[in-house]
Amino acid sequence: MGKKKKIDKNNNKTVKSINNGIRSSVRKINPILKSIVGKKVDVAIRDLQFSEKRVTRDIRKTISSAIANAENNFQYDIDNLIVKEAYCGKKIVMKRFRPRAKGRAAPILKPWSTVTIILSEAKQMEKHGTKG
């Protein structure tokens, strides 16, 4: 039997963008992605803009692509978008060798990663009561 496709019953306005060619390891990307989950899109982009990590430029491009998908394909309001999920996975690892002393060689591993960003449209919460 084949695999059954998982269907999201409560598909409440989600948009996905995948970047398959990021030249960095999962270990370096994961903390950055965890820091932007749950934030509004403009706040997430601002936080990435002021980060000193090299890989944040690629993550910013992926978020911008997801925003463009939401705006053009689904006509969502950009101001209400939040980062619902952000995760990365391993891709290929390029293997190179560096010559060392006495005729030996040391391996160099150059990992690639794939980043997936899922945006969701946040519901406007109604305020009840006098506080807030």
C-alpha positions in Angstrom: 0.0 0.0 0.0 1.1 3.5 -0.7 1.5 6.3 1.8 -1.7 8.2 2.6 -1.5 11.9 2.1 -2.1 13.9 5.3 -4.9 16.4 4.8 -5.0 19.4 7.0 -8.7 19.7 8.0 -8.5 23.2 9.5 -6.3 24.8 6.8 -6.7 28.3 8.2 -4.9 30.3 5.5 -1.3 29.1 5.5 1.3 29.9 2.8 4.5 28.0 2.3 7.9 28.9 0.8 10.8 26.6 0.5 14.5 27.5 -0.2 16.4 24.4 -1.3 19.9 25.8 -1.9 21.2 27.3 1.3 24.9 26.8 1.7 25.1 26.3 5.5 24.6 23.6 8.0 21.4 22.8 9.8 23.1 23.4 13.1 23.8 27.1 12.3 20.3 27.8 10.7 18.1 26.2 13.4 18.6 28.8 16.2 17.8 31.6 13.8 14.6 29.9 12.6 13.5 29.2 16.2 13.9 32.9 17.0 11.4 34.1 14.4 8.6 31.5 14.9 5.5 33.2 16.2 6.5 36.7 15.3 4.8 39.0 12.8 6.4 39.0 9.4 7.7 42.5 9.5 9.2 42.0 12.9 10.9 38.8 11.8 12.4 40.5 8.8 13.6 43.4 10.9 15.2 41.0 13.4 17.0 39.1 10.6 18.2 42.4 9.1 20.1 43.3 12.2 21.6 39.9 12.8 25.3 39.4 12.0 24.9 35.9 10.7 25.6 35.4 7.0 22.7 32.9 6.5 20.1 35.4 7.6 20.1 37.0 4.1 18.9 33.7 2.6 16.2 33.3 5.3 15.0 36.8 4.7 14.6 36.0 1.0 12.6 32.9 1.8 10.2 34.9 4.1 9.9 37.6 1.4 9.0 34.9 -1.1 6.3 33.5 1.2 4.9 37.0 1.6 4.8 37.5 -2.1 3.0 34.1 -2.4 0.5 35.1 0.2 -0.2 38.5 -1.5 -0.3 37.4 -5.1 -1.7 33.8 -5.0 -4.1 34.1 -2.1 -4.8 37.9 -1.6 -4.0 37.8 2.1 -3.4 41.0 4.1 0.4 41.3 4.7 -0.1 43.2 8.0 -1.8 40.1 9.6 0.7 37.5 8.5 2.8 35.7 11.2 5.5 33.0 11.0 3.6 29.9 11.9 6.4 27.4 11.3 10.0 27.6 10.3 12.2 24.6 10.0 15.3 23.3 8.1 16.5 20.0 6.9 19.7 18.4 5.6 20.4 18.3 1.9 23.7 17.2 0.2 27.1 17.3 1.8 29.9 18.2 -0.6 33.1 16.3 0.4 36.5 17.9 -0.3 40.0 17.0 0.9 42.8 19.1 2.2 46.4 17.9 2.0 48.1 17.5 5.3 51.6 16.7 6.4 53.4 13.4 5.6 51.1 12.6 2.6 47.9 12.5 4.5 44.6 14.1 3.7 41.9 15.6 5.9 38.2 15.7 4.9 36.3 19.0 4.5 32.5 18.7 4.7 30.5 21.4 3.0 26.8 21.0 4.0 23.8 22.3 2.2 20.4 22.8 3.8 16.8 23.4 2.8 14.6 26.0 4.7 10.8 25.9 4.9 8.8 28.9 6.1 5.0 28.6 6.7 3.1 31.8 7.2 -0.4 32.1 8.6 -2.9 34.8 8.7 -3.5 35.8 12.4 -7.0 36.3 13.5 -7.9 39.6 15.0 -8.7 39.0 18.7 -11.7 40.8 20.0 -11.1 42.7 23.2 -13.6 42.1 26.0 -13.8 44.1 29.2 -12.3 47.4 30.1 -8.6 46.4 30.4 -6.3 46.4 27.4 
